[in-house]
Amino acid sequence: MRNLIHLPSEDLRCKNWQIEGIMRMLINTIDSDVAEDPDQLIVYGTGKAARNQEAVRKIIEELEQLNEDETLLIQSGKPAVVFRTSENAPRVIAVNSVVVPAYANWKKFRQLEQKGLTMYGQSTASAWAYIGMQGILQGTYETFHEVAAQHFQGNLNGKWILTSGLGGMGSAQPIAIKMNGGVSLVVEVDPAKVERSIKYNVCDVATDSLDEALHDVKMAIRRQTPLSIALIGNASDVYQELLYRGNIPDVVTDQTSAHDLLNGYIPSDYTVQHAFRIRQQVPEMYLEDAKRTVVQHVKAMVEFQKRGAVVFDYGNNIRQQAYMAGLEEAFSFSNFIPAYIRHLQCEGYSPFRWIALSGNPNDIYKIDQFILNRLSGNDRIKRWIQFAQANVRFQGLPARICWLKAEDRIFLAEKVNEMVASKMIQAPVVFTRDHMDAGSMASPLRETEGMRDGSDVIGDWPILNALLNTANGATFVSFHHGGGVGIGYSLHAGMSIVADGSKQMTEKFHQVFLGDVGLGIVRYADAGYDIAQKKAEELGIDIKHQ
Ligand code: NAD
């Protein structure tokens, strides 16, 4: 699916901008400049935007014919049915990768997938809200900013961070570490990904020699200069070797696709080509080798922690994989959410994003300018927007991500809607968000790990989130299973809303964003977090029972 987004920006193929906006989001998600593997419809990690090319074609066809009072239902990446609903209802509702809990494991899921009954949709892949690397970049920036604040007096100057994976999400790490002043050594097994990281300035230098990489690390630390070094190798082997040599980084994490040991994670001594062959031909052997590798990998991370490094799981379920493969101490280190993000989400501060449906970068720059003028009191936001303007390359439709609280989301969306109405910007804008948002995720090994009241595995909240967004009439509402941690480990919901310049949308923003973010605040307040309880009061949310 290539070049489909280069539509004349104001010519509608659908009956209104609400529908057109969602259609452009789908097409954008699988654009060759956005998706990791557009031919297979893999958007990032192992998540697909739609079941197959035929399903994409049919979804687009349905959206082109959809009436203003109809809703298209998507079942795991294929169009299921169109119902007459109302103009106020969502135009698209999707449910992806959900299986009945007792059967929620990879083995069963793969069988169902092979029968053509489902697909794996991760989060923003099948919510058609992926915008390329920028989406994860600010989150990664926020995470390393917190790491710096909590452990290193506010910046990573002269600090060495060891991590892995230069995929769609992982590539944000070296940039975010550099933004915080640090030196990163990123291990990646696929030479093509390393080459790409150099081409797009994700990393500064690349090598396949650990000696050379360590020399660069040492020099950069000595000079206190931020630097990102890509090292071709298997993370598990490199981590072991560093321990053996006694090289202990300041911070250690990992973003290989460990959530999926068969299709994402690459065992020790395998090249990418070898991995491709063996996973097709002898999957049992592949899995055995992957399990051995992941145990060694996490064992090394535990050891780094014992020797003084700050170590955290970066949302890829690597601890659970190692634990299931027999490593009892796999959970010795925390995951990044309780450690660095939860207190922010208790106030509803989490990843919000918007996409210019015109395809015109100036629409985004005008919104940037508005934020710089009107939210200039917030240094963190200001610094991010300035950095993003200077450094982020748009992939597909021009877009911006910025962590914002409910009240700022409402304010911004209303103002942008006015900009659309007055033609100050060329075409409507879609507002959407990550699934790692306050109330939209139940994920006991990530977003809801270590909840104060022990409610880590309670799955009600993301379902309430999707239902509330449907009741409030967001343009697109989705519910998913699996996300970044895999089948059986998370339930989550997505939402998008199109600012088409109409008065009706201005009225909706307050309701939709207060509900979407507010429910997250309620979830944390319910679990006993004081910051969330205070924030709910401030927003006038009347919590009934705590
Ligand atoms: P990806 O599949 O695009 O990239 C993973 C990379 O890891 C690939 O380039 C692969 O070659 C490399 N790799 C695999 N095994 C390796 C090994 N043993 N040694 C070295 N390199 C290896 O995945 P992605 O989109 O970058 O996501 C990475 C992980 O992070 C996934 O598990 C994903 O679910 C998770 N994730 C985290 C967050 C977050 O907020 N922290 C968000 C979304 C996803």
Residues whose N, C-alpha, C, O or C-beta is under 5 A from the ligand:
A	BS01	NAD	Y44 G45 S164 G165 L166 G167 G168 M169 G170 V187 E188 V189 D190 K193 G233 N234 A235 S236 Q255 T256 S257 A258 H259 G264 Y265 I266 Y314 G315 N316 G483 G484 V485
